[in-house]
Amino acid sequence: MAAVGSLTAARSRLDWLNEAGNLIGTTLDLGTTAQELADFTVPRMADGAAVDLLESVLRGGEGDRAGGGGVPLTRAMAVSAIDRLRQLEPDPVGDLSTIHPTPKFVYQCLTARRPVLVSRIAADQFESIAPTPHAARLMRRAGVHSYMAVPLIARGVLLGAADFVRAGNRAPFTPTDLALAWELASKAAVYVDNARLYSRERETVLTLQRALLPRAAPSTPGLHVASSYQPAVEPSGVGGDWFDVVPLPSGRTALVVGDVMGHGLAAAATMGRLRSVARTLLGLDIAPERVLARLDLAARDLEEDQVATCLCAVYDPAERTFRLASAGHLPPLLIDGAGEASFMEVPAGAPLGAGVIPYDPVTLEVPEPVRLMLYTDGLIKSREVDIETQLGRLREAVGGPRPELSLSCDVTSTRFVGEGGTPFDDAVVLVAEARPLPDGELHVWPLPSDGSAAGEARRLVRSQLERWSLPDLVDVTELVVSELVGNALRYGGGPDRLRLIRHERLCVEVSDSGPDLPQIQHAPLSAEGGRGLQLINMLCRRWGSCRTPTGKVVWAEQDIAGPAGPEVAGLADL
């Protein structure tokens, strides 16, 4: 009969350990896993339990020792007790062991990596168990009489310790209880280590993700931008969403939002590559639909074989138009001055990397102040509600009185969550508000298509620069505009329009109907011409050209010197 009883007890302990595998480690959160361990042992194995983890583990380290004198620096992570022991004073959850010195027996457990058993606590041993003398006195009054501590070790890494107490008429801990607790701690330590590794990977991905995103939106004429990036609440959702705001010549601005289909380091790395390619292409002043086509080629060359959705929009303050193209991305929202929100009909196209091009652009005129909202699907994803319903909720959430632009992204997220949204993926929100340019900042003039165009262009820029009080830029700008008009006459069938815009820089632009983009030529010393673009290249900050539906545009930018300070003015007077 004794053998049968022993077998039954062993089977009961085995069933209990198997049950622990279902109730401990249900998430990849360190705090939750520690609390699950403490709760599982009370009251079936102990009347009170506490779990402490090494501070280095919580910081994503390998469980190495820290603290002065080689004392392991720990943090209280979980406490559980029966009602009778509620008045005890263990270290509050979240406190470091520097606040109260590590108790002697826990210290022995951690340093030796061996369990500690005190079947009957002697009167002078309570101070070696409790964190403070007052807590020791409370333990005596509560009738605590038995104690044990076990280390949490997984894959050779010391993660922390768990200690247990019994009180009242309950039998003291035995070596069999200690062996069972150690077996349970070994099983739970694996779950704690999984949570540690997962948290470390999430922090790595999140750090990379934030480093690859723009830190601030640049100043752009006629377009004010606010942005927001919210990492996923769930660790598995981080990585892959991006946005960008790229200033373009002639005061135009490019807005990009994208989402790599995947998560983790691979998705974040792919996002960084695609964003770099997109920014380079947009810097060349390439139309949105052509940018997406080249991004598709770049995505197909990536070793990870990942695809991404992307939405690209270019705003022209002179024409007050948005030109948009989409690669499988969700439609943008247009919010008018009255707060009415509607989705723009942009042909979705195929995701980047799918190999299905070209992409069809859409041009939208915005005669009044409007806001364009671009976002990623993490804002509206839900496991319970279909995407069409979520899109409708989003449209309702952004409608109504418009908040300040700087608060619009956060207000959108708050309103949408309040409407029942449950985002569990990364979310990017980019809101751009088109506003009229200050009077006199932008001028567009038609030019004659004959030989008088160069003289007329010089006269126009000279007059405008004098009104802007920029006399130092007159000579260079006249030379630049003469060369641009000359190229239009020679290779473009005659100039069409001259555009002059002043923002942080001065930009001059000449359009024509010719299809060929100009290039710098290596003119021989004996040649009388062919050096116009070389001069522009040397005299201007940058220059470039891009194709348009009716031909091309060639532009050049110069820096505008700020007002001289007192020191500079004083030196000039010497």
C-alpha positions as CSV (number, residue, x, y, z in Angstrom):
1,M,0.0,0.0,0.0
2,A,2.9,2.4,0.7
3,A,4.2,1.8,-2.8
4,V,0.8,2.5,-4.3
5,G,0.6,5.7,-2.2
6,S,4.0,6.8,-3.4
7,L,3.1,6.1,-7.0
8,T,-0.1,8.1,-6.6
9,A,1.8,11.1,-5.1
10,A,4.4,11.0,-7.9
11,R,1.7,11.0,-10.5
12,S,0.0,13.9,-8.8
13,R,3.2,15.9,-8.8
14,L,3.7,15.1,-12.5
15,D,0.2,16.2,-13.3
16,W,0.8,19.4,-11.3
17,L,3.9,20.2,-13.3
18,N,2.1,19.5,-16.6
19,E,-0.6,21.9,-15.5
20,A,2.1,24.6,-14.9
21,G,3.0,24.4,-18.5
22,N,-0.5,25.5,-19.5
23,L,-0.8,28.3,-16.9
24,I,2.7,29.8,-16.8
25,G,4.2,31.5,-19.8
26,T,0.9,32.4,-21.5
27,T,2.5,35.7,-22.8
28,L,5.9,36.9,-23.6
29,D,5.9,39.6,-21.0
30,L,8.4,39.2,-18.1
31,G,6.1,40.7,-15.4
32,T,3.1,38.6,-16.4
33,T,5.2,35.4,-16.5
34,A,6.6,36.1,-13.1
35,Q,3.2,36.7,-11.6
36,E,1.8,33.5,-13.2
37,L,4.6,31.6,-11.4
38,A,3.8,33.1,-8.1
39,D,0.0,32.7,-8.4
40,F,0.4,29.0,-9.5
41,T,2.2,28.0,-6.3
42,V,-0.3,29.7,-3.9
43,P,-2.0,28.0,-2.2
44,R,-1.4,24.6,-3.6
45,M,2.3,24.4,-2.7
46,A,2.9,27.5,-0.5
47,D,1.0,30.1,1.5
48,G,3.2,32.9,0.1
49,A,5.5,33.3,-2.9
50,A,7.7,36.1,-4.4
51,V,9.6,36.2,-7.6
52,D,12.7,38.5,-8.1
53,L,14.5,38.9,-11.4
54,L,18.0,40.2,-12.0
55,E,18.0,43.8,-13.1
56,S,20.4,42.9,-16.0
57,V,17.7,40.4,-17.2
58,L,15.1,43.2,-17.3
59,R,17.5,45.3,-19.3
60,G,17.9,42.6,-21.9
61,G,21.2,41.3,-20.6
62,E,22.5,37.8,-19.9
63,G,21.8,37.6,-16.2
64,D,25.3,38.7,-15.2
65,R,25.9,40.1,-11.7
66,A,25.7,43.8,-10.9
67,G,25.8,46.0,-7.9
68,G,28.5,46.9,-5.4
69,G,30.5,44.1,-3.9
70,G,29.2,41.5,-6.3
71,V,25.7,41.5,-4.8
72,P,23.2,40.6,-7.5
73,L,21.0,43.6,-8.2
74,T,17.4,42.3,-8.4
75,R,14.0,43.8,-8.8
76,A,10.8,42.4,-7.2
77,M,8.5,41.2,-10.0
78,A,5.6,39.3,-8.4
79,V,4.1,38.6,-5.0
80,S,1.2,36.2,-4.1
81,A,-0.2,35.1,-0.7
82,I,-3.2,33.7,1.0
83,D,-5.5,36.1,2.8
84,R,-3.9,35.4,6.2
85,L,-0.5,36.6,5.0
86,R,-1.7,39.8,3.2
87,Q,-0.3,42.0,5.9
88,L,3.3,40.8,5.3
89,E,5.7,43.3,3.7
90,P,7.7,41.8,0.9
91,D,9.5,44.0,-1.4
92,P,6.9,45.9,-3.4
93,V,6.7,44.9,-7.1
94,G,9.0,47.1,-9.1
95,D,11.4,47.9,-6.2
96,L,15.2,47.4,-6.7
97,S,17.2,45.4,-4.1
98,T,19.2,48.6,-3.6
99,I,16.2,50.0,-1.7
100,H,16.3,47.0,0.7
101,P,19.4,44.8,0.8
102,T,18.9,41.3,-0.7
103,P,17.9,38.9,2.1
104,K,20.7,36.5,3.1
105,F,19.0,33.3,2.0
106,V,18.0,34.8,-1.4
107,Y,21.6,36.0,-1.8
108,Q,22.9,32.5,-1.0
109,C,20.5,31.1,-3.6
110,L,21.6,33.5,-6.3
111,T,25.4,33.3,-5.7
112,A,25.6,29.5,-5.3
113,R,22.8,28.9,-7.9
114,R,21.5,26.3,-5.5
115,P,18.2,26.0,-3.6
116,V,17.9,26.9,0.0
117,L,15.6,25.0,2.4
118,V,14.7,26.0,6.0
119,S,12.1,23.5,7.2
120,R,11.7,25.1,10.6
121,I,12.6,28.8,10.8
122,A,14.5,29.6,14.0
123,A,13.9,32.8,15.9
124,D,17.1,34.4,14.6
125,Q,16.5,33.4,10.9
126,F,13.6,35.7,10.1
127,E,15.9,38.6,9.4
128,S,17.7,36.4,6.8
129,I,14.3,35.9,5.0
130,A,12.5,39.2,5.2
131,P,13.7,42.4,3.4
132,T,13.4,44.6,6.6
133,P,13.4,44.0,10.4
134,H,9.7,45.2,10.5
135,A,8.8,42.6,7.8
136,A,10.6,40.0,9.9
137,R,8.5,40.8,12.9
138,L,5.3,40.6,10.8
139,M,6.3,37.2,9.6
140,R,6.7,36.0,13.2
141,R,3.3,37.3,14.2
142,A,1.7,35.6,11.2
143,G,3.1,32.2,12.2
144,V,5.4,31.7,9.2
145,H,7.5,28.7,10.0
146,S,8.9,27.2,6.9
147,Y,10.9,28.7,3.9
148,M,12.6,27.7,0.7
149,A,14.2,29.6,-2.2
150,V,15.1,28.3,-5.7
151,P,17.1,29.9,-8.4
152,L,15.6,30.6,-11.9
153,I,18.1,29.2,-14.4
154,A,17.4,28.6,-18.1
155,R,20.0,27.7,-20.8
156,G,22.7,28.2,-18.3
157,V,21.6,31.8,-17.6
158,L,20.8,32.9,-14.1
159,L,17.6,35.0,-14.3
160,G,16.5,35.4,-10.7
161,A,15.0,33.5,-7.7
162,A,11.7,32.5,-6.3
163,D,11.1,32.0,-2.6
164,F,8.1,30.4,-0.7
165,V,6.8,30.3,2.8
166,R,4.3,28.3,4.8
167,A,2.5,29.4,7.9
168,G,0.0,28.2,10.6
169,N,-0.9,24.5,10.9
170,R,0.4,23.6,7.5
171,A,3.2,21.0,7.3
172,P,6.7,22.4,6.8
173,F,8.6,22.1,3.5
174,T,10.4,18.9,2.9
175,P,13.2,17.9,0.6
176,T,10.5,16.5,-1.7
177,D,8.8,19.9,-1.8
178,L,12.1,21.5,-2.6
179,A,12.8,19.2,-5.5
180,L,9.3,19.9,-6.8
181,A,9.8,23.6,-6.5
182,W,13.1,23.4,-8.2
183,E,11.6,21.4,-11.1
184,L,8.8,24.0,-11.4
185,A,11.3,26.9,-11.3
186,S,13.4,25.2,-14.1
187,K,10.2,25.0,-16.2
188,A,9.1,28.6,-15.5
189,A,12.7,29.9,-16.1
190,V,12.4,28.8,-19.7
191,Y,9.3,30.9,-20.1
192,V,11.0,33.8,-18.4
193,D,14.0,33.5,-20.7
194,N,11.8,33.3,-23.7
195,A,10.1,36.6,-22.6
196,R,13.6,38.1,-22.0
197,L,14.8,37.2,-25.5
198,Y,11.6,38.3,-27.1
199,S,11.7,41.6,-25.3
200,R,15.3,42.2,-26.3
201,E,14.5,41.5,-29.9
202,R,11.5,43.9,-29.8
203,E,13.7,46.6,-28.3
204,T,16.3,46.0,-31.0
205,V,13.7,46.2,-33.8
206,L,12.1,49.2,-32.3
207,T,15.4,51.0,-32.0
208,L,16.2,50.3,-35.6
209,Q,12.8,51.2,-36.7
210,R,12.9,54.6,-35.0
211,A,16.4,55.3,-36.2
212,L,15.3,54.7,-39.8
213,L,12.3,57.1,-39.6
214,P,12.7,60.9,-40.0
215,R,13.0,62.7,-36.7
216,A,11.3,65.9,-37.9
217,A,9.4,67.1,-40.9
218,P,11.3,69.6,-43.0
219,S,9.9,73.1,-43.7
220,T,8.1,73.0,-47.0
221,P,6.3,75.9,-48.7
222,G,2.6,75.8,-48.8
223,L,2.4,72.5,-47.0
224,H,2.5,71.9,-43.2
225,V,3.0,68.3,-42.1
226,A,2.4,66.4,-38.8
227,S,3.4,62.8,-38.3
228,S,3.1,60.0,-35.8
229,Y,4.6,56.5,-35.4
230,Q,3.1,54.2,-32.8
231,P,4.9,50.8,-32.3
232,A,2.7,47.8,-31.8
233,V,1.5,46.9,-28.3
234,E,2.2,43.3,-29.1
235,P,6.0,42.6,-29.5
236,S,5.3,40.5,-32.7
237,G,3.9,43.6,-34.4
238,V,7.0,45.8,-34.5
239,G,8.8,46.6,-37.8
240,G,8.0,47.5,-41.3
241,D,6.0,50.8,-41.3
242,W,7.6,54.0,-42.6
243,F,6.9,57.5,-43.8
244,D,8.9,60.3,-45.3
245,V,8.6,64.0,-46.2
246,V,10.9,65.1,-49.0
247,P,11.3,68.7,-50.2
248,L,11.4,68.9,-53.9
249,P,12.5,71.7,-56.3
250,S,10.2,74.6,-57.1
251,G,8.5,74.3,-53.7
252,R,7.0,70.9,-54.3
253,T,6.8,68.4,-51.5
254,A,6.7,64.6,-51.6
255,L,4.8,62.5,-49.0
256,V,5.5,58.8,-48.7
257,V,3.9,56.1,-46.5
258,G,4.7,52.4,-46.7
259,D,4.3,49.1,-44.9
260,V,6.5,46.1,-45.4
261,M,4.4,42.9,-45.1
262,G,6.2,41.3,-42.2
263,H,7.6,42.1,-38.8
264,G,10.9,41.9,-36.9
265,L,14.4,42.8,-38.0
266,A,14.0,41.6,-41.6
267,A,11.0,43.8,-42.1
268,A,12.7,46.8,-40.5
269,A,15.8,46.3,-42.6
270,T,13.7,46.1,-45.8
271,M,11.8,49.2,-44.8
272,G,15.1,51.1,-44.4
273,R,16.3,50.0,-47.8
274,L,13.0,50.9,-49.6
275,R,12.9,54.3,-47.8
276,S,16.4,55.1,-48.9
277,V,15.7,54.2,-52.5
278,A,12.4,56.1,-52.5
279,R,14.1,59.2,-51.0
280,T,16.9,59.0,-53.7
281,L,14.4,58.7,-56.5
282,L,12.2,61.5,-55.2
283,G,15.3,63.7,-54.9
284,L,15.7,63.2,-58.6
285,D,12.3,64.8,-59.0
286,I,10.7,61.6,-60.5
287,A,7.0,61.4,-60.7
288,P,5.2,59.3,-58.1
289,E,4.1,56.6,-60.5
290,R,7.7,56.2,-61.8
291,V,9.0,56.1,-58.2
292,L,6.8,53.2,-57.4
293,A,7.8,51.3,-60.6
294,R,11.5,51.7,-59.7
295,L,10.7,50.7,-56.0
296,D,9.1,47.6,-57.3
297,L,12.3,46.6,-59.2
298,A,14.3,47.3,-56.0
299,A,12.0,45.2,-53.9
300,R,12.3,42.3,-56.2
301,D,16.1,42.4,-55.9
302,L,16.0,42.1,-52.1
303,E,17.2,38.8,-50.7
304,E,14.4,38.6,-48.2
305,D,11.8,38.3,-51.0
306,Q,9.4,40.6,-49.1
307,V,6.6,42.8,-50.5
308,A,5.4,46.1,-49.3
309,T,2.5,48.5,-49.9
310,C,3.3,52.2,-50.6
311,L,1.5,55.5,-51.2
312,C,3.3,58.4,-52.8
313,A,2.0,61.9,-53.2
314,V,3.6,65.1,-54.6
315,Y,2.1,68.5,-53.7
316,D,2.7,71.5,-56.0
317,P,1.9,74.8,-54.3
318,A,1.8,76.7,-57.6
319,E,-0.8,74.5,-59.1
320,R,-2.4,73.6,-55.7
321,T,-2.5,69.9,-56.8
322,F,-1.7,66.5,-55.3
323,R,-0.4,63.9,-57.7
324,L,-0.8,60.5,-56.1
325,A,0.1,56.9,-57.0
326,S,-0.5,53.7,-54.9
327,A,1.1,50.3,-54.7
328,G,-1.6,48.3,-53.0
329,H,-1.9,50.8,-50.1
330,L,-5.1,51.9,-48.3
331,P,-6.8,55.0,-49.8
332,P,-5.9,58.4,-48.3
333,L,-8.4,60.6,-46.5
334,L,-9.2,64.1,-47.7
335,I,-10.6,66.5,-45.0
336,D,-11.9,69.8,-46.2
337,G,-12.2,73.0,-44.3
338,A,-15.6,72.1,-42.9
339,G,-14.3,68.9,-41.4
340,E,-16.0,66.6,-44.0
341,A,-13.8,63.5,-44.6
342,S,-13.8,61.3,-47.7
343,F,-11.6,58.7,-49.2
344,M,-9.7,59.5,-52.4
345,E,-10.1,57.1,-55.3
346,V,-6.6,56.2,-56.1
347,P,-5.9,53.1,-58.3
348,A,-4.4,50.6,-55.8
349,G,-1.9,48.9,-58.1
350,A,0.1,45.9,-57.0
351,P,2.3,45.8,-53.9
352,L,6.0,46.5,-54.4
353,G,7.9,43.4,-55.2
354,A,4.9,41.7,-56.9
355,G,6.3,42.6,-60.3
356,V,3.1,44.1,-61.7
357,I,3.7,47.5,-63.1
358,P,3.0,50.3,-64.3
359,Y,1.1,52.3,-61.7
360,D,-1.7,54.8,-62.6
361,P,-1.4,58.3,-61.1
362,V,-4.3,60.6,-60.0
363,T,-4.1,64.4,-59.9
364,L,-6.3,66.2,-57.4
365,E,-6.8,70.0,-57.3
366,V,-7.3,71.5,-53.9
367,P,-8.6,75.1,-54.3
368,E,-9.2,75.6,-50.6
369,P,-7.3,74.7,-47.4
370,V,-7.6,70.9,-47.0
371,R,-5.8,68.1,-45.1
372,L,-4.6,64.9,-46.7
373,M,-4.2,62.0,-44.3
374,L,-2.0,59.0,-45.2
375,Y,-1.7,56.0,-42.8
376,T,-0.8,52.4,-42.6
377,D,-3.1,49.5,-41.9
378,G,-1.9,49.1,-38.3
379,L,-4.2,52.0,-37.5
380,I,-7.3,50.1,-38.5
381,K,-6.4,46.4,-38.1
382,S,-8.7,44.4,-36.0
383,R,-9.2,40.7,-35.3
384,E,-12.9,41.1,-34.7
385,V,-14.1,43.7,-37.3
386,D,-13.7,43.6,-41.1
387,I,-11.6,46.2,-42.9
388,E,-14.5,48.0,-44.6
389,T,-16.2,48.6,-41.3
390,Q,-12.9,49.8,-39.8
391,L,-12.4,52.2,-42.8
392,G,-15.8,53.6,-42.2
393,R,-15.1,54.1,-38.5
394,L,-11.8,55.9,-39.4
395,R,-13.6,58.3,-41.7
396,E,-16.1,59.1,-39.0
397,A,-13.3,59.5,-36.4
398,V,-11.4,62.1,-38.4
399,G,-14.5,64.1,-39.4
400,G,-15.9,67.0,-37.5
401,P,-14.0,70.0,-36.1
402,R,-10.4,69.9,-37.1
403,P,-7.9,69.9,-34.3
404,E,-4.6,71.8,-34.4
405,L,-2.3,70.2,-37.0
406,S,0.4,69.3,-34.4
407,L,-2.3,67.4,-32.5
408,S,-4.1,65.8,-35.4
409,C,-2.2,62.5,-35.5
410,D,-2.7,61.8,-31.8
411,V,-6.3,63.0,-31.9
412,T,-7.0,60.7,-34.8
413,S,-5.6,57.7,-33.0
414,T,-7.4,58.5,-29.8
415,R,-10.8,59.0,-31.5
416,F,-10.4,55.9,-33.5
417,V,-9.6,53.7,-30.5
418,G,-12.5,55.2,-28.8
419,E,-14.7,54.1,-31.7
420,G,-13.9,50.5,-31.1
421,G,-10.6,50.1,-33.0
422,T,-8.1,47.6,-31.6
423,P,-4.8,48.3,-33.3
424,F,-2.2,45.6,-32.7
425,D,0.2,46.4,-35.4
426,D,2.6,49.3,-36.1
427,A,0.7,52.4,-37.1
428,V,1.9,55.5,-39.1
429,V,-0.2,58.6,-39.5
430,L,0.9,61.4,-41.7
431,V,-1.3,64.6,-42.0
432,A,-0.5,67.3,-44.6
433,E,-2.4,70.6,-44.6
434,A,-2.2,72.6,-47.8
435,R,-2.1,76.4,-47.1
436,P,-1.8,79.3,-49.4
437,L,1.7,80.6,-49.8
438,P,2.5,84.0,-48.4
439,D,1.8,86.8,-50.9
440,G,4.7,87.3,-53.3
441,E,6.6,84.1,-52.5
442,L,5.8,82.4,-55.8
443,H,5.6,83.9,-59.3
444,V,4.9,82.2,-62.6
445,W,5.2,84.0,-65.9
446,P,4.6,82.8,-69.5
447,L,7.6,83.4,-71.8
448,P,7.6,84.1,-75.6
449,S,8.8,81.2,-77.7
450,D,11.2,83.3,-79.8
451,G,14.6,84.8,-79.2
452,S,13.3,87.6,-76.9
453,A,12.5,85.1,-74.2
454,A,16.0,85.3,-72.6
455,G,15.8,89.1,-72.2
456,E,12.3,89.0,-70.9
457,A,13.3,86.3,-68.3
458,R,16.2,88.4,-67.1
459,R,14.1,91.4,-66.8
460,L,11.4,89.5,-64.7
461,V,13.9,87.9,-62.3
462,R,15.9,91.2,-61.8
463,S,12.7,93.1,-61.0
464,Q,11.4,90.5,-58.6
465,L,14.8,90.0,-56.8
466,E,15.0,93.8,-56.3
467,R,11.5,93.7,-54.7
468,W,12.6,90.9,-52.5
469,S,15.7,92.9,-51.5
470,L,18.1,90.2,-52.8
471,P,20.4,92.3,-55.0
472,D,23.4,89.9,-54.4
473,L,21.6,87.1,-56.3
474,V,20.7,89.2,-59.4
475,D,23.8,88.6,-61.4
476,V,23.9,84.8,-60.9
477,T,20.2,84.4,-61.3
478,E,20.2,86.3,-64.6
479,L,23.0,84.1,-65.9
480,V,21.2,81.0,-64.8
481,V,17.9,81.9,-66.3
482,S,19.6,82.9,-69.6
483,E,21.2,79.5,-69.8
484,L,17.9,77.7,-69.0
485,V,16.0,79.7,-71.6
486,G,18.7,79.1,-74.2
487,N,18.6,75.4,-73.7
488,A,14.8,75.5,-74.0
489,L,15.1,77.4,-77.3
490,R,17.8,75.1,-78.7
491,Y,16.5,71.7,-77.6
492,G,13.0,72.1,-76.3
493,G,11.1,73.9,-79.0
494,G,11.1,77.2,-77.0
495,P,10.4,78.0,-73.4
496,D,6.9,77.7,-71.9
497,R,6.9,79.2,-68.4
498,L,9.3,80.8,-65.9
499,R,8.7,80.0,-62.2
500,L,10.5,81.8,-59.4
501,I,9.9,80.8,-55.7
502,R,11.5,82.0,-52.5
503,H,11.4,79.9,-49.4
504,E,14.5,78.8,-47.5
505,R,16.2,78.9,-50.9
506,L,15.7,80.7,-54.2
507,C,14.6,78.4,-57.0
508,V,14.2,79.3,-60.7
509,E,12.5,76.9,-63.1
510,V,12.0,76.9,-66.9
511,S,9.6,74.5,-68.6
512,D,9.4,73.5,-72.3
513,S,7.9,70.8,-74.5
514,G,11.1,68.9,-75.3
515,P,11.4,65.3,-74.1
516,D,15.2,65.1,-73.7
517,L,16.7,65.9,-70.3
518,P,19.8,68.1,-70.4
519,Q,23.2,66.7,-69.3
520,I,26.5,68.3,-68.6
521,Q,28.8,68.0,-71.6
522,H,32.6,68.0,-71.7
523,A,33.2,70.8,-74.1
524,P,36.7,71.0,-75.6
525,L,38.8,74.1,-74.9
526,S,38.4,75.4,-78.4
527,A,34.6,75.2,-78.3
528,E,32.6,78.4,-78.0
529,G,29.6,76.9,-76.3
530,G,28.5,73.8,-74.3
531,R,29.5,75.1,-70.9
532,G,26.2,76.5,-69.7
533,L,25.2,73.7,-67.4
534,Q,28.8,73.6,-66.1
535,L,28.4,77.2,-65.0
536,I,25.0,76.4,-63.4
537,N,26.5,73.5,-61.6
538,M,29.3,75.6,-60.2
539,L,27.2,78.7,-59.3
540,C,24.1,77.0,-57.7
541,R,23.6,74.8,-54.7
542,R,22.0,72.2,-56.9
543,W,20.1,71.8,-60.2
544,G,18.1,69.2,-62.0
545,S,15.4,68.3,-64.5
546,C,12.3,66.1,-64.7
547,R,9.8,65.1,-67.3
548,T,6.2,66.4,-67.2
549,P,3.1,65.2,-69.1
550,T,3.8,68.0,-71.7
551,G,7.6,68.0,-71.8
552,K,10.2,68.7,-69.1
553,V,11.2,71.2,-66.4
554,V,14.8,72.3,-65.7
555,W,15.5,74.1,-62.4
556,A,18.3,75.5,-60.3
557,E,18.5,76.5,-56.6
558,Q,20.6,79.0,-54.7
559,D,21.1,79.6,-51.0
560,I,19.7,82.8,-49.6
561,A,22.2,84.4,-47.2
562,G,20.7,85.4,-43.9
563,P,20.9,88.9,-42.5
564,A,24.4,89.9,-41.3
565,G,24.8,89.9,-37.5
566,P,26.4,92.7,-35.5
567,E,29.8,91.0,-35.5
568,V,29.8,90.6,-39.3
569,A,28.5,94.1,-39.9
570,G,31.3,95.5,-37.6
571,L,34.0,93.6,-39.5
572,A,32.6,94.9,-42.8
573,D,33.0,98.5,-41.6
574,L,36.7,98.1,-40.8
